[in-house]
Amino acid sequence: MSNPAQQPVALALAGPTASGKTAAALALADQWRERGGVEIISVDSALVFRGMDIGTAKPTAAELAAVPHHLIDIRDPLNAYSAAEFVRDAEALMTQIRARGRMPLLVGGTMLYFKALFEGLSDMPPANPEVRAQLQEALAQEGLAPLYARLQQVDQVTAARLAPADTQRILRALEVWQLTARPISSFQTRDANAPLRNDIALISLEPADRAWLHQRIAQRFDQMLEQGLVDEVQALRARSEEHTSELQSPVDIS
């Protein structure tokens, strides 16, 4: 994805969970200081959300202070963030960072975001408040399981990719279906009219020893539990339930 004939406009560092992306990114940033430095653009669909710190292994305060970071803590968990929004934000940030004389460094493991940036995506309909409210009401009345079953009927590809408890993405997939009568997976393919990017140098962390990676994931999970992961999840769930309850409450027009 890079063109050796010219300097890339950005560097990209991708890899699976617990593969060492944060440490590698900080090491790259340290080496790049003499050339103007870097600014990190997060390529992570979970780090964009505020309040999801432990479960997402969000960079520490010290790590965030060491190098400028972007696209972290920019959205409330009750509001969706799409791949198309990521591409828009990342492209704007790359331009701004280069204007400051620094190198953009894209770091993360959300491959859909990387794919959307490198290859482009078909235009996806924006959020529709009316349809979204209908789905939230159905969620409150029926629970998530029937909605997930509905998604399995209309978009088997997306349903197979999502966890049955992934409320946000399930609702978004059903929203797109209701708006377009097309599965969201049909939009998550390359736009044939969009040019392929070859101006971003991609570095992929791919551990040869899968057992080593699995051990690191297990260790990280144990650390998350010690740091209060259960409390964080319970707080997020309580917020979601409170929001759902508010949507069902009658409007006081007196």
C-alpha positions as CSV (number, residue, x, y, z in Angstrom):
1,M,0.0,0.0,0.0
2,S,3.0,2.2,-0.1
3,N,4.8,3.7,-3.1
4,P,8.6,3.3,-2.8
5,A,9.2,6.0,-5.3
6,Q,8.0,8.8,-3.0
7,Q,7.8,9.5,0.7
8,P,4.5,8.3,2.2
9,V,2.0,10.9,3.4
10,A,1.5,8.8,6.5
11,L,2.6,5.7,8.3
12,A,0.2,3.0,9.4
13,L,0.8,0.4,12.1
14,A,-1.8,-2.4,12.3
15,G,-2.1,-5.6,14.3
16,P,-4.3,-7.8,16.4
17,T,-5.2,-7.2,20.1
18,A,-2.2,-7.3,22.4
19,S,0.3,-7.6,19.6
20,G,2.3,-4.6,20.9
21,K,1.0,-1.8,18.7
22,T,1.1,0.9,21.4
23,A,4.7,0.2,22.4
24,A,5.8,0.0,18.7
25,A,4.0,3.3,18.0
26,L,5.8,5.1,20.9
27,A,9.1,3.6,19.7
28,L,8.5,4.9,16.2
29,A,7.5,8.3,17.6
30,D,10.8,8.4,19.5
31,Q,12.8,7.6,16.4
32,W,11.0,10.2,14.4
33,R,11.6,13.1,16.7
34,E,14.6,14.4,14.8
35,R,12.5,14.5,11.6
36,G,9.8,16.7,13.1
37,G,8.0,14.1,15.2
38,V,4.7,12.2,14.7
39,E,1.1,12.5,15.8
40,I,-0.9,9.4,16.3
41,I,-4.3,8.8,14.8
42,S,-6.2,6.0,16.5
43,V,-7.7,3.4,14.2
44,D,-9.8,1.7,16.8
45,S,-13.6,1.6,16.7
46,A,-13.8,1.4,20.5
47,L,-11.2,4.0,21.6
48,V,-13.4,6.7,20.1
49,F,-15.9,6.3,23.0
50,R,-15.6,8.1,26.3
51,G,-15.9,6.0,29.4
52,M,-14.7,2.8,27.7
53,D,-11.1,2.9,29.1
54,I,-10.3,-0.4,30.8
55,G,-12.0,-2.8,28.4
56,T,-10.5,-1.1,25.4
57,A,-6.9,-1.0,26.8
58,K,-7.0,2.8,26.2
59,P,-3.5,4.3,26.3
60,T,-2.5,5.6,29.7
61,A,-2.3,9.3,30.6
62,A,1.5,9.1,30.3
63,E,1.4,7.5,26.9
64,L,-1.2,10.1,25.7
65,A,1.1,12.9,27.0
66,A,4.2,11.5,25.3
67,V,2.8,11.9,21.8
68,P,-0.2,13.8,20.5
69,H,-3.1,11.4,20.0
70,H,-6.3,11.9,17.9
71,L,-9.7,10.1,17.6
72,I,-9.7,9.0,21.2
73,D,-12.6,9.9,23.5
74,I,-14.4,11.9,20.8
75,R,-17.9,10.3,21.1
76,D,-20.4,9.3,23.7
77,P,-21.0,5.5,23.7
78,L,-24.7,6.2,23.1
79,N,-23.8,7.6,19.7
80,A,-22.5,5.6,16.8
81,Y,-19.3,6.3,14.9
82,S,-19.0,4.9,11.4
83,A,-16.1,3.9,9.1
84,A,-17.1,6.7,6.7
85,E,-16.8,9.2,9.6
86,F,-13.4,7.7,10.5
87,V,-12.2,8.2,6.9
88,R,-13.4,11.8,6.9
89,D,-11.8,12.6,10.2
90,A,-8.5,10.7,9.5
91,E,-8.0,12.4,6.1
92,A,-8.6,15.9,7.7
93,L,-6.2,15.1,10.5
94,M,-3.5,13.8,8.1
95,T,-3.6,17.1,6.3
96,Q,-3.4,19.1,9.5
97,I,-0.6,17.1,11.0
98,R,1.5,17.3,7.8
99,A,0.9,21.1,7.8
100,R,2.5,21.2,11.2
101,G,5.6,19.5,9.8
102,R,4.9,16.1,11.5
103,M,4.2,12.6,10.2
104,P,0.7,11.1,10.7
105,L,1.0,7.7,12.3
106,L,-2.2,5.6,12.1
107,V,-2.3,3.0,14.8
108,G,-4.9,0.4,15.5
109,G,-6.6,-2.9,14.8
110,T,-10.0,-2.0,13.3
111,M,-9.3,-3.4,9.8
112,L,-12.6,-2.1,8.4
113,Y,-11.3,1.4,9.1
114,F,-8.0,0.7,7.4
115,K,-9.9,-0.9,4.5
116,A,-12.2,2.1,4.2
117,L,-9.2,4.5,4.2
118,F,-7.1,2.6,1.7
119,E,-9.8,1.4,-0.7
120,G,-12.9,3.6,0.0
121,L,-16.4,2.4,0.8
122,S,-19.8,2.7,-0.9
123,D,-21.9,5.6,0.3
124,M,-23.8,4.5,3.4
125,P,-27.0,6.3,4.6
126,P,-26.5,8.6,7.5
127,A,-28.2,7.9,10.8
128,N,-32.0,8.4,10.8
129,P,-33.4,9.6,14.1
130,E,-36.9,8.3,13.4
131,V,-35.8,4.8,12.5
132,R,-33.2,4.7,15.3
133,A,-36.0,5.7,17.8
134,Q,-38.2,2.8,16.5
135,L,-35.3,0.4,16.9
136,Q,-34.6,1.6,20.4
137,E,-38.2,1.1,21.3
138,A,-38.1,-2.4,19.9
139,L,-35.0,-3.1,22.0
140,A,-36.7,-1.9,25.1
141,Q,-39.9,-3.9,24.4
142,E,-38.4,-7.1,23.0
143,G,-34.8,-7.2,24.1
144,L,-31.8,-7.7,21.9
145,A,-32.2,-11.4,21.0
146,P,-35.2,-10.9,18.6
147,L,-33.4,-8.0,16.9
148,Y,-30.3,-10.1,16.4
149,A,-32.5,-12.9,15.0
150,R,-34.0,-10.4,12.6
151,L,-30.5,-9.3,11.5
152,Q,-29.6,-13.0,10.8
153,Q,-32.5,-13.1,8.4
154,V,-31.7,-10.0,6.4
155,D,-27.9,-9.9,6.6
156,Q,-26.3,-13.2,7.5
157,V,-22.8,-11.9,6.7
158,T,-23.0,-9.0,9.3
159,A,-24.8,-11.2,11.8
160,A,-22.0,-13.8,11.7
161,R,-19.4,-11.1,12.2
162,L,-21.1,-9.4,15.2
163,A,-21.4,-10.7,18.7
164,P,-25.0,-11.3,19.7
165,A,-24.6,-8.7,22.5
166,D,-23.2,-6.0,20.2
167,T,-26.2,-3.7,20.6
168,Q,-24.8,-0.7,18.8
169,R,-23.8,-2.4,15.6
170,I,-26.8,-4.7,15.5
171,L,-29.1,-1.6,15.7
172,R,-27.1,0.2,13.0
173,A,-27.2,-2.8,10.7
174,L,-31.0,-3.0,11.1
175,E,-31.3,0.7,10.6
176,V,-29.4,0.6,7.3
177,W,-31.6,-2.4,6.2
178,Q,-34.8,-0.5,7.0
179,L,-33.6,2.6,5.1
180,T,-32.3,0.9,2.0
181,A,-33.5,-2.7,1.9
182,R,-29.8,-3.5,1.5
183,P,-27.6,-5.3,4.1
184,I,-25.0,-3.1,5.6
185,S,-22.4,-5.6,4.5
186,S,-23.2,-4.6,0.9
187,F,-22.0,-1.1,1.7
188,Q,-18.8,-2.3,3.4
189,T,-17.2,-3.3,0.1
190,R,-14.8,-1.3,-2.0
191,D,-16.2,1.6,-4.0
192,A,-15.2,0.8,-7.6
193,N,-14.9,4.5,-8.4
194,A,-12.6,5.3,-5.5
195,P,-8.9,5.2,-6.2
196,L,-6.7,2.9,-4.2
197,R,-4.4,4.7,-1.9
198,N,-0.7,3.8,-2.3
199,D,0.7,6.8,-0.4
200,I,0.5,5.3,3.1
201,A,3.2,3.0,4.3
202,L,1.7,0.0,6.2
203,I,3.5,-1.9,8.9
204,S,1.7,-5.0,10.1
205,L,2.5,-6.7,13.4
206,E,1.7,-10.4,12.8
207,P,3.1,-12.6,15.7
208,A,4.4,-15.9,14.3
209,D,3.6,-17.7,17.6
210,R,-0.2,-17.6,18.2
211,A,0.3,-19.2,21.6
212,W,2.4,-16.2,22.6
213,L,-0.4,-13.8,21.5
214,H,-3.1,-15.8,23.3
215,Q,-1.0,-15.7,26.5
216,R,-0.7,-11.9,26.2
217,I,-4.4,-11.6,25.6
218,A,-5.1,-13.7,28.7
219,Q,-2.7,-11.6,30.8
220,R,-4.3,-8.4,29.6
221,F,-7.7,-9.6,30.5
222,D,-6.5,-10.5,34.0
223,Q,-5.1,-7.0,34.3
224,M,-8.4,-5.5,33.2
225,L,-10.3,-7.4,35.9
226,E,-7.9,-6.1,38.5
227,Q,-8.3,-2.5,37.2
228,G,-12.1,-2.7,37.5
229,L,-13.4,-3.9,34.2
230,V,-16.6,-5.3,35.8
231,D,-17.5,-2.0,37.3
232,E,-16.8,-0.2,34.0
233,V,-19.1,-2.6,32.1
234,Q,-21.9,-2.2,34.8
235,A,-21.7,1.6,34.6
236,L,-21.9,1.5,30.8
237,R,-24.9,-0.9,31.0
238,A,-26.7,1.3,33.5
239,R,-26.2,4.3,31.3
240,S,-27.6,2.4,28.3
241,E,-30.6,1.2,30.3
242,E,-31.3,4.7,31.6
243,H,-31.1,6.1,28.1
244,T,-33.6,3.4,26.8
245,S,-35.9,4.2,29.7
246,E,-35.9,7.9,28.8
247,L,-36.7,7.1,25.2
248,Q,-39.9,5.3,26.4
249,S,-41.0,8.0,28.9
250,P,-43.9,10.1,27.8
251,V,-43.1,13.7,26.8
252,D,-44.4,16.3,29.2
253,I,-46.0,19.0,27.1
254,S,-47.7,20.8,30.0
